Amino acid sequence: MQKFIVEVILPRLEKRGFVLQQTIEKQRVVDLIQKLHPQRTQFQLTRLGAKGDGGYLVPDCLEDITACFSPGVARVSLFEFDCLERGMKIFMADKSVDEPNWKVDKNRYSFEKKYIGCTNNETFMTLDNWFESSDLSNDTELLLQMDIEGGEYPALMNASDELMGRFKIMVIEFHRLKNLWNRGFFDVAETVFDKILQTHVCVHLHPNNFKGPKGSVYSLFGVDIPKVMEFTFLRKDVAEIKGYQTEFPHPYDFDNAARGHYPLPGDWYRTENES
C-alpha cells in the first residue's frame, strides 16, 4: 500500500498542483523508533517536578550531578526546584520571559534571557557557549532538561561531542515528531537522535497528551507517532543494560494535561516476549 501511495497517488496529486512533502520509507522510520526503545539499567526511575506537565522521570543516580541546565522556562519550574533541593546549581535560559516564575532567591540560580540555538548573538546562544560562561569545572557531572518547542534539533546538532558527553542524564521533550514522515525533517531528526545514541541510551519515553487521546498522535502506514514526546537518556558509561523496559506507563508517569489519557504506542517499546 505504501508503495502504491508514494509511486501512484502522490505523483497524481503533484500534477494537479498540490505541493507535497517527500515521504520517507516506512522501514527507515521503524528502524529509528526501534533504536529508541527504552532500556532498563541498574537504576530505578524516580520523578522530579510536578505530577503533570513539567515533571519528568530520571534514573535515580543524581548524587554526583553538580548542575542542571534547563533551557525553556515554563510557567512552573518544579523540576528545577527539585534539582535545587538536591544540591544542584541551576542554570536556566529563555528569551521569551523576563525571569523564571518561581519564588527562589535570585542568588540561588542563574538565568539567561536568551534562546538556546546554533549561534551566539543578542537573541541566541549555543549550549557550549552557555556552559563555558558558567565557570563550572570540566570534570563536573551535568543534567540537561530541555523543552524549547522544536529548537532542540538545531541546538543539539550544534553541541560539541565533548559537552554531550558531560551530561550524565538528558531529559528532552521532542516536538514535531509527526514530521518524521517528511524526508527532510527525518534526516535532521535521525542525525540528532544518532548523535545522542553515540553516548547515551534511552531509558524512558512519555507521550504528551496535550491534545487529548486522538489529537496527540499521528498515524500513517500502521505506525503511531506521538506528536510531542518526553525522552530520558542516560550516559552509556554509567549504564548497565539489563534488557528493555516492557511496562508502560511507569507507575510514576502522569498525564501532561487533563484531556484524556494517551498511552505510549506499542511501536515505541518492546513487549516482554520481544525483550
Order of alpha helices (4+ residues) and beta strands (2+ residues): alpha-alpha-beta-beta-beta-beta-alpha-beta-beta-beta-beta-alpha-beta-alpha-alpha-beta-alpha-beta-alpha-beta-beta-beta-beta
